[in-house]
Amino acid sequence: MLDSLQLTANHSVATPADWTHGEDVIVVPAISTEDAIQKFPKGVKVVKPYLRYTPQPNL
């Protein structure tokens, strides 16, 4: 839980309820897809315009 809170506070991402350390995280909807692609160089997977995943940014 502490990892999830630190990610959320420091990287503009959210974690799913069943998230474990090392899994993909959700890009918050406040960031546009274009900005997310620039902010997360490991890649952004767009499922829906409001649901985008990226690899955990601090690994």
Residue pairs with C-beta under 8 A, 6 or more apart in sequence:
3 21
4 15
4 19
6 58
7 13
7 15
7 25
7 56
7 57
7 58
8 14
8 15
10 58
11 25
11 57
11 58
12 27
12 28
12 30
12 31
12 39
13 25
13 26
13 27
13 28
13 54
13 57
14 25
14 26
14 28
15 25
15 26
16 23
16 25
16 26
19 25
21 56
22 56
22 59
23 56
24 45
24 53
24 54
24 55
24 56
25 53
25 54
25 55
25 56
25 57
26 51
26 52
26 53
27 36
27 40
27 44
27 52
27 53
27 54
29 50
31 39
33 44
33 46
33 49
33 52
36 44
36 52
36 54
37 44
40 54
40 55
40 57
42 54
42 55
42 57
43 54
43 55
44 52
44 53
44 54
45 52
45 53
45 54
46 52
47 53
